[in-house]
């Protein structure tokens, strides 16, 4: 498979991607656990069918010490016992925030309240921003049919 457009080298899209990536880098300094961030990015990418981002976040999470069991179970996190309550709340918020068009009224109050029970305001801000940014990257990759499988850990960082 070959991408329809190389948005990393096209001057117009490369400028936009640069700014999106910079926004994401600021989240690395947040108190949201890195493992939670990777799990959220992986789950959102699965929902959106973004193979390129699934490849990235699976490899980055494994490199950071995430277990294969947890990575394999992200897609079925509701039935899995390997995630903490805080991670489950983050995954639920990420799913609802990604599938926003499927629910009249957006993210339900009870989903937000559950996330707020496990995350402070700064972590919630990082979580919401992470969901928004990975959705943006997913859309860039899916629209251009960016192929998956060749990502090397640390390639973009």
Order of alpha helices (4+ residues) and beta strands (2+ residues): alpha-alpha-alpha-alpha-alpha-alpha-alpha
